[in-house]
């Protein structure tokens, strides 16, 4: 159970993406490239939240006209921040 919401109560894209990204981050971990102290599941949850949040904020503030810039920021700060 995640917080007060059971996994089956979350919309499918979120659960599916979290599971998929957990597998990818596990591969990064096996390659010895995951930052110490980061778990694949927690990294996947943060990535899903950041990605969907980035899209939402971009949509609300600029009708997605700045989506490429916001993705570049996410990639630099979050994705590169996971690597050792």
N, C-alpha and C positions, 0 to 999 in steps of 0.2 A: 504494500500500500504506500502510495506517495502522498505524504501530508494527509489531508482529509479526503483525498480523491483516490479511489481505486484505479489501477491501470485501465480496466475495461471502461471506466467513465470518461477517460480522456479521448479527445477526437483521434481517430485512427492515424492521421498524418503525423501527429506528435509521437505516439507510441512507436509507429513504424520507423520514423527517422531516428528516434533514440536508440532503438535496437540495432539499426543498420550502422549508425555512427559508433556505437559501442564496439562492434566488430572491427571497424576500421582502426579505432584507437587501440584496440588490443593488438593489432598487427604492428602499430607504431611502438607499442610497449615491447613486444617480442623482438623487434629490431634494435631495442636499447635506445630509442630516441625520445621516449616520453619523459618529461620532467619528473624528477623525484617527488613523491607525495601526491601525484595526480592519479586518480583511478579512472579506468576507461569509462565506467558508467557515469561518474560525476562529470567527466569531460563531455560526454555525449549530451547530458542534460543541459549543461551550460551552452554548448554549441547550438542545440535546438532552440533554446530560449533566446540566445543572441541573434540567430538567423531570422526567426520569425518576428522578434521584436524590432530588429533593424528594418525589416520590410514594412512593418506597421507604422513605425515612426516616419519613415520616408514617405509613405502614402499619406499620412495625416498632414505632415508639414509641407510637402512639395509635390504631392500627387505622383510620387516616385521619380521625379526628374533627377534627383540626386542619388538614386539607388546604386549606381556604379561606384560613386565616391564612398558611400556608406559601406558597401561590400569591401572595398579596398581597406578601409579602416578596420573593419571586423577581421579581415584576413591578417592584417599586420599585427593587431593587438592580441586577438584571441588565438587564432590558429598558430601563429609563430610563437606565441607565448607558451604553448603546450610542449614545444620541443625542448629537449635538453641541450 
